[in-house]
Amino acid sequence: MDRGRLGLLLISLDLIASICSWGVFYFLRKIWIENATFSVNEVFYLGMIFIPILWILIYTLQGTYADVRRLYRLKTLNLTFLGTLIGVLLIFFLFLIDDEINGYQQYYTSVLLLFLIQFFFVFIPRIFLISWIVNQIHKRKSGFNTLIIGGSDKAVAIYDEIMGLRKGNGNMIIGFMNLNGVDKVLEERIPYLGHFDDFDGIVEKYDIEEVIIALESSEHDRLKRIVSILELNNVRIKILPDMYDILSGTVSMSNIFGALLIEVNPDPMPVWQVTLKRFIDIMVSLIALVILTPMFIVLAILVRFSSPGPIFFLQERIGKNGKPFQIIKYRTMVVDAEKAGPQLSSSNDPRITKIGRFMRKTRLDEFPQFVNVLKGEMSLVGPRPERQFYIDKIAELEPQFLELTKVRPGITSWGQVKYGYAENVEQMLARMKFDLLYLKNRSLSLDFKIMLYTVLIILKGSGK
């Protein structure tokens, strides 16, 4: 069964369990806790409709349904326990706290009863489904289409190790790609799919979900470029650890029966934070566009009379997953400022208008990008979007720059706060280090810190 159908199956099981859970809880609460006669009324029916939806929303925010095949028993237990605890507290404060009671003991008993009923009604079907999925993976009847990059003795060794495991670890090895020559020993085991230059087409053709990099030491200088290209294809990347990784404790294993591999690109931001981040983006942008309307009008007038030309400046930038979009800014330069080709601005750039210089220092020229945020093209916080011209230039010097397009670009960024506007490619590379650091450590708390520093820059007018 594929990923989508398993997700729908688990959602259906949770929905049915949540409906049954609320019905049983309502019945037991009436006859056991309140010593009242059970009767079906409007509250009962509303609960049967909205309470299960609330449970599904909570479990979705947890990331439970993102890829059911990657769940295991202990993780399922943790997700169910935490989700049930959060949901019970929400239901208590939203629906139960206003009920008429004979004493607070009824509150405590009701909360405990709802937790136990919901937990067991949801957990038992889940554990049967997850156990079946795990069993299918262990029998190698199901798993994740995996590609090995490398054609040397190391690639042969990792293939033999995975296939020699007593239980399958989930890697369904489809074939291998090489960087140089083809190892005939490996080709006897699995199909040769082509050279790494054809990677994009092979990922799409074979629906590759995981990649294992098995390179010799002599090829490690190409590793950064390879990883950067792989990450743009949203595949999980695993590499063989060396002894330094093992001794320094950087090896993270979730499957004790699996081969010794390091996952290179785990997303540091949990699913619930990603969802909440997008919600905050939308709400803050809506509020800003409404409350700051008078300021937007004043800025528009100032720009209009600062020099001949339009109020807004539109330019194609590269967004998430390499998708281009039109960024919106207040115009801070004279018209035809780039008639000689793409140019970065400098501190004393004569093309910048007087009001434009002030707007750049206070970041006010970026405010129209709240519209880009609402359209889903940008976020409040994220790496600043660049033009394809400069992305190509920087990627030649530092392939890791391509990793910044994995997430939505932001109105403000760690690099923007720490470094400001870049005047040349070298400065763009220096700013990139901060944005890469942000990418590897993304969290809502870091976003709030960056937004706070951005507000201080706006108030002080200290932007570069």
Backbone torsions as a table, in degrees:
resi	resn	phi	psi	omega
1	MET	NA	134.4	-174.8
2	ASP	-79.5	174.5	-175.0
3	ARG	-58.0	-45.2	-177.8
4	GLY	-64.5	-43.8	-178.7
5	ARG	-68.7	-36.5	177.3
6	LEU	-65.2	-39.4	177.4
7	GLY	-62.4	-44.8	178.4
8	LEU	-65.1	-37.0	178.9
9	LEU	-64.2	-44.6	-179.8
10	LEU	-66.7	-39.3	176.4
11	ILE	-61.0	-42.7	179.5
12	SER	-63.2	-43.2	178.5
13	LEU	-62.7	-43.9	179.4
14	ASP	-65.3	-37.6	-180.0
15	LEU	-65.9	-46.7	178.5
16	ILE	-62.8	-43.6	180.0
17	ALA	-62.4	-39.7	-178.4
18	SER	-69.7	-36.6	176.3
19	ILE	-64.5	-47.5	179.3
20	CYS	-63.8	-39.4	-179.2
21	SER	-60.8	-46.7	-179.3
22	TRP	-65.2	-40.7	178.7
23	GLY	-61.7	-45.9	179.3
24	VAL	-65.2	-43.1	179.3
25	PHE	-60.8	-46.2	-177.9
26	TYR	-61.3	-41.9	-179.6
27	PHE	-65.3	-50.0	-178.3
28	LEU	-65.8	-34.9	-179.9
29	ARG	-65.1	-39.5	-178.1
30	LYS	-69.5	-49.2	-171.7
31	ILE	-86.4	-25.4	-174.2
32	TRP	-102.3	-46.6	-176.5
33	ILE	-84.8	-45.7	-175.7
34	GLU	-93.1	-8.4	-178.1
35	ASN	51.8	42.9	-179.1
36	ALA	-115.6	170.0	178.4
37	THR	-82.0	130.6	179.4
38	PHE	-72.5	130.2	177.2
39	SER	-145.5	143.0	179.3
40	VAL	-85.5	120.3	-179.1
41	ASN	-134.6	-169.5	-176.4
42	GLU	-62.9	-39.0	-179.7
43	VAL	-62.1	-40.5	179.6
44	PHE	-61.7	-47.3	-177.8
45	TYR	-67.6	-40.6	178.1
46	LEU	-62.0	-40.4	177.6
47	GLY	-63.6	-40.6	-180.0
48	MET	-64.6	-24.1	-179.0
49	ILE	-91.5	-51.8	-169.4
50	PHE	-89.0	-31.8	-179.0
51	ILE	-63.5	-46.9	177.4
52	PRO	-60.3	-36.1	178.0
53	ILE	-64.0	-40.3	177.0
54	LEU	-60.8	-42.0	178.7
55	TRP	-62.3	-44.7	-179.8
56	ILE	-62.8	-38.1	178.2
57	LEU	-63.6	-43.5	179.4
58	ILE	-62.9	-46.8	-179.6
59	TYR	-65.0	-33.4	177.7
60	THR	-66.5	-43.8	178.9
61	LEU	-63.1	-28.7	176.0
62	GLN	-70.6	-18.8	-175.3
63	GLY	87.7	15.9	-176.7
64	THR	-60.7	-36.3	-173.7
65	TYR	-97.8	4.9	-175.7
66	ALA	-59.1	-47.6	175.3
67	ASP	-156.5	96.2	-174.1
68	VAL	-61.4	-28.6	-178.2
69	ARG	-63.9	-22.0	-177.5
70	ARG	-93.6	2.9	175.4
71	LEU	-79.6	150.5	172.3
72	TYR	-135.5	172.1	-167.4
73	ARG	-60.0	-48.0	-177.9
74	LEU	-65.5	-40.4	177.8
75	LYS	-64.5	-39.4	177.7
76	THR	-62.4	-41.6	177.1
77	LEU	-61.4	-46.5	-179.5
78	ASN	-63.3	-44.8	-179.9
79	LEU	-63.5	-43.1	-178.7
80	THR	-65.8	-43.7	-179.3
81	PHE	-63.4	-51.0	-177.6
82	LEU	-65.5	-44.1	179.4
83	GLY	-62.9	-40.6	178.7
84	THR	-65.6	-40.9	179.1
85	LEU	-62.0	-47.4	178.9
86	ILE	-63.1	-44.8	-178.3
87	GLY	-63.6	-41.3	179.6
88	VAL	-63.1	-41.5	178.6
89	LEU	-64.9	-40.5	177.6
90	LEU	-63.4	-46.6	-179.6
91	ILE	-62.9	-38.4	179.5
92	PHE	-61.1	-49.6	-176.3
93	PHE	-75.5	-26.1	-178.9
94	LEU	-87.9	-34.7	-169.7
95	PHE	-123.3	-30.0	-170.0
96	LEU	-101.8	-23.9	-170.6
97	ILE	-68.1	-22.8	-179.9
98	ASP	-90.6	-1.2	-179.4
99	ASP	-67.4	149.0	175.2
100	GLU	-76.5	128.8	-177.3
101	ILE	-133.9	163.0	178.7
102	ASN	-92.8	-7.5	179.5
103	GLY	173.8	159.7	-177.1
104	TYR	-64.7	-19.1	177.8
105	GLN	-59.2	-32.9	178.5
106	GLN	-66.9	-35.4	175.9
107	TYR	-60.9	-52.1	-177.2
108	TYR	-60.4	-42.8	-179.8
109	THR	-65.7	-39.8	179.9
110	SER	-64.4	-44.4	-179.6
111	VAL	-63.3	-45.9	179.5
112	LEU	-63.9	-41.4	179.9
113	LEU	-63.3	-45.2	179.6
114	LEU	-63.4	-41.1	179.8
115	PHE	-61.2	-48.8	-176.8
116	LEU	-64.4	-44.4	-178.6
117	ILE	-64.6	-48.9	-179.0
118	GLN	-63.4	-43.3	-178.1
119	PHE	-60.1	-50.9	-175.6
120	PHE	-73.3	-36.0	178.2
121	PHE	-63.7	-35.1	-179.1
122	VAL	-85.7	-42.3	-172.2
123	PHE	-68.2	-39.7	-175.3
124	ILE	-63.2	-49.4	175.3
125	PRO	-62.9	-37.2	179.7
126	ARG	-60.9	-46.3	-174.1
127	ILE	-67.3	-32.0	175.3
128	PHE	-67.0	-43.6	-180.0
129	LEU	-65.8	-47.3	-178.1
130	ILE	-65.2	-37.9	177.9
131	SER	-62.6	-39.7	177.6
132	TRP	-64.5	-42.4	179.0
133	ILE	-63.6	-46.2	179.4
134	VAL	-60.9	-40.9	179.0
135	ASN	-62.9	-40.7	177.5
136	GLN	-63.3	-39.2	178.7
137	ILE	-67.2	-43.1	179.9
138	HIS	-63.7	-31.5	178.2
139	LYS	-85.2	1.3	-179.9
140	ARG	63.2	27.6	175.0
141	LYS	-91.9	-11.5	179.8
142	SER	-148.4	161.0	179.4
143	GLY	162.8	-156.8	-174.2
144	PHE	-118.7	123.8	179.5
145	ASN	-56.5	121.3	-171.6
146	THR	-123.4	140.8	179.4
147	LEU	-119.2	134.6	174.2
148	ILE	-98.0	130.5	175.4
149	ILE	-104.8	115.5	-177.0
150	GLY	134.3	147.2	-179.2
151	GLY	-132.7	27.5	-174.4
152	SER	-104.6	-170.9	178.7
153	ASP	-61.2	-34.1	179.7
154	LYS	-64.6	-39.4	178.0
155	ALA	-64.8	-40.5	177.9
156	VAL	-63.5	-40.9	-177.7
157	ALA	-65.2	-43.4	-177.9
158	ILE	-70.7	-34.7	176.2
159	TYR	-63.4	-46.9	180.0
160	ASP	-63.0	-36.4	-179.8
161	GLU	-66.1	-44.9	-179.3
162	ILE	-65.4	-45.5	-178.1
163	MET	-71.8	-21.1	-180.0
164	GLY	-87.4	-3.7	178.6
165	LEU	-64.8	142.1	-179.5
166	ARG	-62.2	-37.2	177.2
167	LYS	-120.3	142.4	177.1
168	GLY	-61.9	142.4	-179.2
169	ASN	-101.5	5.1	177.8
170	GLY	104.8	-16.1	-179.4
171	ASN	-82.8	106.1	174.4
172	MET	-93.5	95.5	-172.0
173	ILE	-74.6	116.2	-176.7
174	ILE	-84.3	-37.1	-177.3
175	GLY	173.8	-166.3	180.0
176	PHE	-139.1	157.1	174.6
177	MET	-122.0	158.0	-179.1
178	ASN	-124.9	164.7	173.6
179	LEU	-103.7	-31.7	-179.3
180	ASN	-122.9	-115.9	-179.6
181	GLY	-84.3	168.3	-179.3
182	VAL	-99.0	130.9	176.9
183	ASP	-83.1	118.4	-176.6
184	LYS	-65.0	-30.3	179.3
185	VAL	-64.9	-43.7	179.1
186	LEU	-69.4	-36.1	-179.3
187	GLU	-65.7	-25.3	175.7
188	GLU	-71.8	-20.3	-177.1
189	ARG	-94.4	-46.7	-177.1
190	ILE	-136.4	158.3	-177.1
191	PRO	-67.1	145.4	171.8
192	TYR	-88.6	119.6	-173.2
193	LEU	-96.7	-14.0	178.2
194	GLY	137.8	-173.8	179.8
195	HIS	-85.2	157.4	-178.1
196	PHE	-59.8	-26.1	179.0
197	ASP	-61.4	-21.7	-179.2
198	ASP	-98.4	19.6	-170.6
199	PHE	-58.3	-48.1	-175.6
200	ASP	-55.2	-47.2	-178.7
201	GLY	-66.7	-36.4	-179.0
202	ILE	-70.1	-38.8	177.5
203	VAL	-59.2	-44.7	-179.5
204	GLU	-69.4	-41.8	-176.5
205	LYS	-65.6	-42.2	-174.8
206	TYR	-103.3	5.9	178.9
207	ASP	52.6	53.4	-177.3
208	ILE	-71.5	130.3	-180.0
209	GLU	-111.2	-26.6	179.7
210	GLU	-135.4	148.7	178.0
211	VAL	-129.7	132.4	174.9
212	ILE	-109.2	119.3	179.6
213	ILE	-91.6	117.1	-179.1
214	ALA	-125.2	80.6	-176.5
215	LEU	-107.6	153.2	173.6
216	GLU	-77.3	162.0	-178.0
217	SER	-57.2	-33.9	-178.6
218	SER	-67.1	-16.3	-177.5
219	GLU	-102.6	2.8	-174.6
220	HIS	-66.8	-21.8	179.2
221	ASP	-67.1	-16.5	179.9
222	ARG	-97.7	0.4	-172.8
223	LEU	-64.8	-42.1	-177.9
224	LYS	-61.5	-42.2	178.9
225	ARG	-64.9	-41.5	-179.3
226	ILE	-63.2	-47.4	-179.1
227	VAL	-62.0	-41.1	180.0
228	SER	-61.2	-41.7	179.0
229	ILE	-69.2	-40.5	-179.8
230	LEU	-63.3	-40.7	-176.0
231	GLU	-65.4	-26.3	177.6
232	LEU	-69.3	-16.7	-178.6
233	ASN	-99.0	8.4	176.4
234	ASN	55.1	42.6	173.7
235	VAL	-108.7	154.1	175.7
236	ARG	-80.8	132.6	-174.9
237	ILE	-111.5	129.4	177.4
238	LYS	-127.3	142.6	178.6
239	ILE	-131.9	163.5	176.7
240	LEU	-80.9	130.3	178.4
241	PRO	-78.0	148.4	170.7
242	ASP	-97.2	179.3	-174.7
243	MET	-64.4	-31.2	178.9
244	TYR	-63.5	-43.9	178.4
245	ASP	-59.1	-41.9	-177.0
246	ILE	-68.2	-45.3	-177.4
247	LEU	-69.6	-31.8	-178.9
248	SER	-84.7	-4.1	175.1
249	GLY	80.2	19.6	-178.3
250	THR	-87.3	-3.6	179.1
251	VAL	-82.5	122.5	179.7
252	SER	-114.7	119.8	-177.9
253	MET	-118.4	134.3	175.6
254	SER	-109.1	-18.7	-179.2
255	ASN	-118.5	106.2	-173.9
256	ILE	-71.0	-15.1	179.8
257	PHE	-92.9	-6.7	-173.7
258	GLY	-84.9	174.8	176.2
259	ALA	-71.4	156.6	-177.4
260	LEU	-77.7	98.4	-178.6
261	LEU	-135.1	148.8	174.9
262	ILE	-104.1	132.1	172.5
263	GLU	-85.2	123.9	-171.6
264	VAL	-78.8	-38.5	-166.6
265	ASN	-123.0	48.4	175.4
266	PRO	-67.4	140.5	-179.8
267	ASP	-75.2	121.7	-177.2
268	PRO	-72.8	-16.0	-176.8
269	MET	-98.5	118.0	179.0
270	PRO	-59.9	159.4	-177.5
271	VAL	-58.7	-40.6	-177.5
272	TRP	-65.7	-32.1	177.3
273	GLN	-72.3	-37.2	176.8
274	VAL	-60.9	-44.4	179.0
275	THR	-64.9	-45.4	-179.6
276	LEU	-65.8	-35.8	177.9
277	LYS	-60.6	-43.9	179.3
278	ARG	-66.4	-38.6	177.7
279	PHE	-62.6	-43.8	178.5
280	ILE	-63.4	-40.7	177.5
281	ASP	-55.1	-48.5	-176.4
282	ILE	-66.6	-47.1	-176.2
283	MET	-66.3	-45.6	-180.0
284	VAL	-63.7	-40.7	180.0
285	SER	-64.8	-43.6	178.0
286	LEU	-61.6	-46.9	-179.6
287	ILE	-63.0	-43.1	-179.1
288	ALA	-63.3	-43.6	-179.1
289	LEU	-65.1	-29.8	179.0
290	VAL	-81.2	-53.4	-174.4
291	ILE	-68.3	-36.7	-175.2
292	LEU	-91.5	11.0	-179.3
293	THR	-54.5	-45.7	177.8
294	PRO	-57.9	-41.3	180.0
295	MET	-67.4	-37.8	177.7
296	PHE	-60.5	-40.5	-179.4
297	ILE	-65.9	-43.6	179.5
298	VAL	-63.0	-45.0	179.2
299	LEU	-62.9	-38.8	179.2
300	ALA	-62.7	-40.9	179.0
301	ILE	-65.5	-43.6	179.9
302	LEU	-62.5	-41.9	179.0
303	VAL	-65.6	-40.4	-177.3
304	ARG	-61.5	-37.1	-176.9
305	PHE	-97.7	0.1	-179.7
306	SER	-74.7	-35.2	178.9
307	SER	-167.9	157.7	179.5
308	PRO	-62.0	139.0	177.8
309	GLY	139.7	176.7	-178.6
310	PRO	-71.3	164.6	179.3
311	ILE	-77.0	-43.4	-176.0
312	PHE	-102.5	150.7	178.7
313	PHE	-115.5	119.9	179.5
314	LEU	-108.8	135.6	-179.6
315	GLN	-149.5	141.4	179.4
316	GLU	-74.3	126.2	175.1
317	ARG	-125.2	166.1	-179.3
318	ILE	-100.9	125.2	-176.6
319	GLY	-103.1	-153.4	-176.5
320	LYS	-61.3	135.5	179.7
321	ASN	58.5	29.8	175.0
322	GLY	76.6	12.0	-178.4
323	LYS	-82.7	124.4	-179.3
324	PRO	-75.4	151.4	175.7
325	PHE	-151.9	166.4	179.3
326	GLN	-95.5	111.2	177.8
327	ILE	-79.5	144.3	-177.7
328	ILE	-113.0	126.1	177.5
329	LYS	-140.3	158.0	167.2
330	TYR	-69.6	139.2	-179.7
331	ARG	-69.1	125.1	-180.0
332	THR	-115.8	-2.0	-179.7
333	MET	-122.5	167.5	175.6
334	VAL	-70.6	159.9	179.2
335	VAL	-64.9	146.8	-179.4
336	ASP	61.2	37.9	-179.7
337	ALA	-67.9	-20.8	-178.5
338	GLU	-119.5	37.2	-179.5
339	LYS	-66.6	-20.1	178.4
340	ALA	-92.4	4.5	-179.5
341	GLY	117.6	173.0	-178.4
342	PRO	-58.0	130.6	178.9
343	GLN	-141.9	140.0	173.2
344	LEU	-86.8	149.4	-179.4
345	SER	-83.7	156.0	177.2
346	SER	-118.8	175.1	-175.9
347	SER	-61.4	-38.3	-177.6
348	ASN	-112.7	37.8	-176.6
349	ASP	-66.6	120.8	-179.1
350	PRO	-68.6	-13.6	-179.8
351	ARG	-75.9	-18.4	-178.2
352	ILE	-80.3	132.0	177.8
353	THR	-74.7	167.7	-179.7
354	LYS	-62.9	-48.4	178.9
355	ILE	-68.1	-30.9	178.4
356	GLY	-64.8	-37.6	179.0
357	ARG	-63.6	-41.6	178.2
358	PHE	-66.0	-42.0	-178.9
359	MET	-66.1	-34.2	178.4
360	ARG	-69.5	-39.8	179.5
361	LYS	-65.3	-34.0	-178.2
362	THR	-98.7	0.3	179.5
363	ARG	65.2	15.1	-178.9
364	LEU	-68.1	-23.1	179.8
365	ASP	-67.4	-17.7	-178.4
366	GLU	-86.0	-12.0	-172.1
367	PHE	-58.7	-34.7	177.8
368	PRO	-60.8	-13.6	-179.1
369	GLN	-71.2	-7.1	170.8
370	PHE	-57.9	-29.3	175.9
371	VAL	-67.0	-42.3	176.2
372	ASN	-60.6	-36.3	178.8
373	VAL	-65.5	-45.3	179.4
374	LEU	-62.3	-33.4	179.9
375	LYS	-77.1	-6.3	179.5
376	GLY	84.4	8.1	-178.9
377	GLU	-85.0	-24.8	-177.3
378	MET	-138.1	171.2	174.4
379	SER	-124.3	169.3	175.3
380	LEU	-64.9	-42.0	-178.7
381	VAL	-125.1	131.9	178.7
382	GLY	170.8	169.6	177.8
383	PRO	-57.9	139.3	179.7
384	ARG	-64.3	136.6	-179.4
385	PRO	-74.2	142.1	180.0
386	GLU	-118.2	168.5	174.0
387	ARG	-81.9	152.7	-179.1
388	GLN	-58.6	-34.5	-179.6
389	PHE	-56.5	-46.3	-177.3
390	TYR	-81.4	-29.4	175.3
391	ILE	-61.3	-43.3	179.2
392	ASP	-63.8	-40.5	-179.8
393	LYS	-65.3	-45.2	-177.2
394	ILE	-70.1	-39.3	-178.2
395	ALA	-62.9	-28.9	176.7
396	GLU	-64.3	-35.6	-178.8
397	LEU	-88.2	-35.6	-176.2
398	GLU	-144.1	95.4	-176.0
399	PRO	-58.9	-25.6	-178.5
400	GLN	-61.7	-18.1	179.5
401	PHE	-57.9	-30.8	-179.1
402	LEU	-63.7	-23.1	-179.9
403	GLU	-64.2	-23.9	-177.1
404	LEU	-67.3	-17.6	179.7
405	THR	-85.9	7.1	177.6
406	LYS	-72.9	-24.1	-176.1
407	VAL	-122.0	167.3	176.6
408	ARG	-64.5	135.1	174.4
409	PRO	-67.1	162.3	-174.1
410	GLY	-120.5	160.0	171.5
411	ILE	-65.0	-39.3	174.8
412	THR	-129.5	161.8	-177.5
413	SER	-149.1	167.7	176.1
414	TRP	-62.6	-41.8	178.3
415	GLY	-64.1	-37.6	179.5
416	GLN	-67.2	-40.4	-179.7
417	VAL	-68.8	-44.3	-175.6
418	LYS	-78.5	-32.8	-169.9
419	TYR	-119.3	-31.5	-177.6
420	GLY	84.4	-163.1	179.5
421	TYR	-69.4	139.7	179.1
422	ALA	-91.3	141.5	-177.6
423	GLU	-102.1	-12.6	179.3
424	ASN	-157.3	174.7	-176.5
425	VAL	-63.1	-37.0	179.5
426	GLU	-60.9	-42.7	178.5
427	GLN	-69.5	-32.6	175.9
428	MET	-64.1	-37.6	177.0
429	LEU	-66.8	-39.0	178.7
430	ALA	-65.5	-40.2	178.7
431	ARG	-69.1	-32.1	-179.0
432	MET	-59.2	-33.7	-178.1
433	LYS	-59.6	-39.9	178.9
434	PHE	-68.2	-39.6	-178.9
435	ASP	-70.1	-34.8	175.2
436	LEU	-66.4	-38.0	177.4
437	LEU	-63.7	-39.0	176.0
438	TYR	-63.0	-43.8	-177.3
439	LEU	-60.2	-38.2	-177.7
440	LYS	-81.1	-11.7	-176.4
441	ASN	-129.9	27.3	-175.6
442	ARG	-58.4	135.9	174.8
443	SER	-163.8	161.0	178.1
444	LEU	-65.2	-37.1	179.9
445	SER	-63.0	-39.0	177.0
446	LEU	-67.5	-38.5	176.2
447	ASP	-59.1	-45.6	-179.3
448	PHE	-63.0	-38.6	179.6
449	LYS	-64.6	-43.1	179.3
450	ILE	-64.8	-41.2	178.5
451	MET	-64.3	-37.5	178.4
452	LEU	-63.6	-45.8	178.1
453	TYR	-63.6	-35.3	178.6
454	THR	-64.9	-42.2	177.3
455	VAL	-60.9	-40.5	178.2
456	LEU	-63.7	-38.9	177.7
457	ILE	-64.1	-40.7	178.7
458	ILE	-62.2	-46.1	-177.0
459	LEU	-69.0	-37.7	-179.1
460	LYS	-84.2	-20.1	-175.2
461	GLY	64.1	38.9	-173.8
462	SER	-105.1	13.6	-178.3
463	GLY	-69.0	148.4	179.9
464	LYS	-89.9	NA	NA
